[in-house]
Amino acid sequence: MKKDIKTITVVTFIFTAFLFSCNSRSSNDGLLPSGIVNNPSTASGDASSMDIAAITFAAGEHDFGKVIQGEKVTYAFKFENSGKADLIVSDVSTSCGCTTPGFTSEPVKPGGTGIIKVTFDSSNRKGFQNKTVTVVTNTQPNTNVLQIKAMVVVPEKY
């Protein structure tokens, strides 16, 4: 009986180890190679003396004002790489399916500019709308949150 319990334990351990070892990532799952990204953290939190990318937005918020329900409106947030290394935008996500992002996918050289384009679809929306766009980059900090606003007006039916 004790021998059977030991055998079952050993077989379970080997099976579990095999199962988890087969769950490795493929060589390129859309991730950036680690040699491209230079995003050091410092104990002091001051990365200004290091050669890293820095993103500076001309504006972090845009108000579309009054929008007629069903209308699609677009705004391009302009940014500059104010750092000392290439800036890479790796992901842009939105807080709502009604907002679609687009972005500069090529690395932006120091002093160069790029855009984060946001399209808001006001279909099936009404009243004040406040949506966020999260931009992930190789900067310190690595996320920036942009904001769009709109007052969606429902047209009167005659």
N, C-alpha and C positions, 0 to 999 in steps of 0.2 A: 504494500500500500504506500509506504513512504517513498519507494523507488518510483512509483507511478506519479506521485505529486511532484517529485524532483524533475522527472521527465517532462511533465506538462509545463512546469515553470520555465524550464530551459527552452522548450519549443516556443512558448509564448513570448519569451524575451527575444529570441532570434527572429521570430515573425514580426514583432513590434519594431525592432531595429531595422529590419529589411524594409518594412512599410514606410518608415520615416526617412530612410536614406534615399528612397526612390522619389521623394517629393522635392527634388532640387530643381532650381530654375534652369531654363535653357540659357544658352550663352548670351542671347540678346532679346530680352523681353521689353524692348522699348526704353530701357534704362540708359542713361548717359554713362559713358566710360568714366571711371573714377579719375583718370588722368586729366580730363577736361575741366572738371569742377574743382576750383580752389576756393573753399569756403572755410577758412580756419576760425576757430573760436578762441577767444582769449579769456584769461581769468578775469581781467579787468573789464571785459566787455567792450574795449576800445579797439576797433579794427582799423582805425583811420591811418595807421602807419604801415599797414600791410598792402601788398599789391593784389587787391581783390576788386571785383566789380561792385558798382554802386548804382542804384536806380533812383532817378529823380523825375517825378511826374510834374508836368506843367500844372495839372489840376487833379485832385483825387476824388472829385465829386462833379456830377453833371445833373442839372435839372432840365428835363425836356419841357417843363411847363404843362399846359393843357394839351392833351392828346385825345383825338376822337377814337372811341372804342373800335377796335379792328385795325387801326393804323399801326404800321411797323416803323419805328424810328431808330436811327443809328447814330452813334457818337464814337469818335476815335480819341482815346486817351493817349496823348503824346508823352513819351518819356525819353530821357537822355541817360546814357551810361556815363555817370560822373566819377567813375572809379578808374582803376589803373590796370584792369584786366578785362578780357572779353566777357560781356554779359550774356547769359543764356536764360531765356524764358522757357522753362520746362513744362509748365502747365498753367492753364487758366480755367477756373471753374466758376459757376454762377450759383446763386442761391435759389434759382427758380428755372423751370423748364421754359418759361416765357422769354428768357434772356439767352441769347446765343453769342458766345465770344469768338473772336478771331485774333491772331497775334503774330508778331514778327517771329518767325521760327529760326532764322539764321542768327548766329552769334553777332552781337552788336559791339563793335570796337569801342575803346575808350574815346569819349567825345562824340560818338555816333548817336543816332536817334532811332526810335522805333515806335510802333503803335500797338495798343490793345483796342481792338474794335469791338463794340458791344451793340447788338441789335435787340431792341425790346419790342415784343409783339403784344399789343394791348387787347387782342381778341379774348373774349370771356373775362375781362377784367373791368373793374369800375372803382372810382374813388382814388384816393391817394395810394401810390405804389412806391415802395422803397426796396430796391434790390441791391445785392452786393456781388462784386466780382473779385475773386481771390486769385492773385497772381503769384506763382511760385518761380523763384529765380535762384541763381547761385550767388546771391548777395547776403549781407549780414544786416538785419534779419532776412530770412529767405522768403517771407511772405509779405505781401502788401495787399490791402483791401481797398478796392475802389467802390464808389457808390453811385447809383443812378436813381433819379426820382422822376415821377410823372403824376399828373392829375388826369386820370382817365375819365372822360366825359361821355356819357351815353347820349347819342343823338335822340331827339324827340321824334316820335312817330306821328304822322299826320293822319 
